[in-house]
Amino acid sequence: MIEPKTRAPSGIGLGSILVTGAGGEMGHALLAQLASLWHGKREIVAMDLKELSPDRKAHVQATYTGDISDPRLVEAIAANHDISEIWHLAALLSTRGERSPELAMQVNVMGSANMLRLAAESATRRKCPVKFLFPSTIAAYGVATLEAKRAAGTIHEGQCLEPITMYGVNKRAVEELGRYYARHYRLLNTDRMECTVDFRAIRFPGIISADTVPTGGTSDYGPEMLHCAAQGKAYACFVRPDARIPFMTMPDAVRSIMELASAPRESLSQLVYNVSAFAPSAEEIAAKVREFFPKVEITYVPTPERQQIVDSWPEDCDDSAARKDWGWKPEHDFAKAFSEYLVPKIKVRYGI
Ligand SMILES: NC(=O)c1ccc[n+]([C@@H]2O[C@H](COP(=O)([O-])OP(=O)(O)OC[C@H]3O[C@@H](n4cnc5c(N)ncnc54)[C@H](O)[C@@H]3O)[C@@H](O)[C@H]2O)c1
């Protein structure tokens, strides 16, 4: 359902920013950042399958409630706003995607294709590339066996690209579509733009937020452990104690994508970047959680299917390209993530 019909008050050349999936975990943190950066200067348009909460609506000038895979909704947004930048967050995450693979493909691939098309058409009309920020994921990687994962260790963007989940396959597909729209769109046209969609993607590790409890992801055991501990609940972890994948805090994740967005295009040597912060095992996360919440009871009840997914993701990611091209550096290492961000905020959240 389309809510307001607000014609973009752009007129100042900057155009409007569209944020899809604005009702999700990352949308929560990102909307506030975008609003403080662009307040009064640029229209922000938000959309999500579910209606946005009033606190999120306060950050934006127009909201749409609907499905990104519905072309009519995309057409309505294109007709009503002068879109010059798209932050495409909407997706079905890994666990939900594996339960409904065809729906995941519809949302994650066809919905993303709709957004890329919107970006390309807007860029053609504006005669200027439209920036497209895409949170990809370490699920885009796939290692065949646990032994191969351990042997591979820290991997760079070109390695191990055979994801085993529909979610990972979908994200890889969108990365490739992004490459097409950025570099080869309508390549037979003699008057084509050199870059139509300025596609920029980050393969995020598992993200831990103090403000929101995740749902539907396979890296959720990290944040779930902490949120349960803070609420005095026992936690049964769905992966083995030695399961290891990279994580980062939500503020670092949001800062990284904001920094990538503002980097000059000439300084970017690739379209898709790893970012990394810390890569603890499940047991190391549990030990850290116990430092702050000593009474927590954490047990391990691995679900073979979800364990298999985590075993197919890399132990850690080499983010040297992001560091070199746009100066990426995480603020929170493993210790600081807990002592300076997660624990203080989570104590306030749960009134401890
Ligand atoms: N959270 C993580 O650990 C993590 C890690 C790597 C990448 N990412 C990526 O970051 C993005 C945001 O993740 P998140 O953690 O905020 O996820 P989330 O599940 O909290 O948010 C996704 C949002 O997309 C919306 N959505 C789902 N289907 C939709 C549809 N058909 N049309 C419109 N909206 C729809 C949902 O309602 C939800 O509000 C996703 O693309 C995700 O793949 C997240």
Ligand as a Chemical Component Dictionary entry (heavy atoms), coordinates in Angstrom:
data_LIG
# 
_chem_comp.id                   LIG 
_chem_comp.type                 NON-POLYMER 
_chem_comp.pdbx_formal_charge   0 
_chem_comp.three_letter_code    LIG 
# 
loop_
_chem_comp_atom.comp_id 
_chem_comp_atom.atom_id 
_chem_comp_atom.alt_atom_id 
_chem_comp_atom.type_symbol 
_chem_comp_atom.charge 
_chem_comp_atom.model_Cartn_x 
_chem_comp_atom.model_Cartn_y 
_chem_comp_atom.model_Cartn_z 
_chem_comp_atom.pdbx_ordinal 
LIG N1  N1  N 0  22.167 -8.144 10.075 1  
LIG C1  C1  C 0  23.233 -8.774 9.606  2  
LIG O1  O1  O 0  23.946 -9.458 10.343 3  
LIG C2  C2  C 0  23.600 -8.625 8.141  4  
LIG C3  C3  C 0  24.831 -9.140 7.723  5  
LIG C4  C4  C 0  25.173 -9.029 6.379  6  
LIG C5  C5  C 0  24.323 -8.379 5.493  7  
LIG N2  N2  N 1  23.134 -7.895 5.949  8  
LIG C6  C6  C 0  22.254 -7.258 4.963  9  
LIG O2  O2  O 0  21.867 -5.990 5.424  10 
LIG C7  C7  C 0  20.529 -5.711 4.974  11 
LIG C8  C8  C 0  19.697 -5.288 6.161  12 
LIG O3  O3  O 0  19.726 -6.348 7.103  13 
LIG P1  P1  P 0  18.950 -6.270 8.479  14 
LIG O4  O4  O 0  19.784 -6.960 9.488  15 
LIG O5  O5  O -1 18.478 -4.898 8.710  16 
LIG O6  O6  O 0  17.734 -7.251 8.136  17 
LIG P2  P2  P 0  16.231 -7.180 8.676  18 
LIG O7  O7  O 0  15.621 -8.513 8.409  19 
LIG O8  O8  O 0  16.215 -6.660 10.075 20 
LIG O9  O9  O 0  15.605 -6.067 7.735  21 
LIG C9  C9  C 0  15.205 -6.331 6.413  22 
LIG C10 C10 C 0  13.989 -5.471 6.152  23 
LIG O10 O10 O 0  13.570 -5.738 4.806  24 
LIG C11 C11 C 0  12.153 -5.765 4.809  25 
LIG N3  N3  N 0  11.685 -6.582 3.701  26 
LIG C12 C12 C 0  11.736 -7.923 3.578  27 
LIG N4  N4  N 0  11.147 -8.299 2.441  28 
LIG C13 C13 C 0  10.717 -7.165 1.820  29 
LIG C14 C14 C 0  10.028 -6.895 0.615  30 
LIG N5  N5  N 0  9.642  -7.894 -0.190 31 
LIG N6  N6  N 0  9.758  -5.631 0.296  32 
LIG C15 C15 C 0  10.110 -4.603 1.112  33 
LIG N7  N7  N 0  10.767 -4.795 2.275  34 
LIG C16 C16 C 0  11.059 -6.071 2.623  35 
LIG C17 C17 C 0  11.763 -6.397 6.148  36 
LIG O11 O11 O 0  10.427 -6.057 6.513  37 
LIG C18 C18 C 0  12.808 -5.793 7.083  38 
LIG O12 O12 O 0  12.332 -4.626 7.709  39 
LIG C19 C19 C 0  20.023 -6.966 4.277  40 
LIG O13 O13 O 0  20.132 -6.792 2.891  41 
LIG C20 C20 C 0  20.969 -8.033 4.758  42 
LIG O14 O14 O 0  21.113 -9.036 3.799  43 
LIG C21 C21 C 0  22.758 -7.988 7.256  44 
# 
loop_
_chem_comp_bond.comp_id 
_chem_comp_bond.atom_id_1 
_chem_comp_bond.atom_id_2 
_chem_comp_bond.value_order 
_chem_comp_bond.pdbx_ordinal 
LIG N1  C1  SING 1  
LIG C1  O1  DOUB 2  
LIG C1  C2  SING 3  
LIG C2  C3  SING 4  
LIG C2  C21 DOUB 5  
LIG C3  C4  DOUB 6  
LIG C4  C5  SING 7  
LIG C5  N2  DOUB 8  
LIG N2  C6  SING 9  
LIG N2  C21 SING 10 
LIG C6  O2  SING 11 
LIG C6  C20 SING 12 
LIG O2  C7  SING 13 
LIG C7  C8  SING 14 
LIG C7  C19 SING 15 
LIG C8  O3  SING 16 
LIG O3  P1  SING 17 
LIG P1  O4  DOUB 18 
LIG P1  O5  SING 19 
LIG P1  O6  SING 20 
LIG O6  P2  SING 21 
LIG P2  O7  DOUB 22 
LIG P2  O8  SING 23 
LIG P2  O9  SING 24 
LIG O9  C9  SING 25 
LIG C9  C10 SING 26 
LIG C10 O10 SING 27 
LIG C10 C18 SING 28 
LIG O10 C11 SING 29 
LIG C11 N3  SING 30 
LIG C11 C17 SING 31 
LIG N3  C12 SING 32 
LIG N3  C16 SING 33 
LIG C12 N4  DOUB 34 
LIG N4  C13 SING 35 
LIG C13 C14 SING 36 
LIG C13 C16 DOUB 37 
LIG C14 N5  SING 38 
LIG C14 N6  DOUB 39 
LIG N6  C15 SING 40 
LIG C15 N7  DOUB 41 
LIG N7  C16 SING 42 
LIG C17 O11 SING 43 
LIG C17 C18 SING 44 
LIG C18 O12 SING 45 
LIG C19 O13 SING 46 
LIG C19 C20 SING 47 
LIG C20 O14 SING 48 
# 
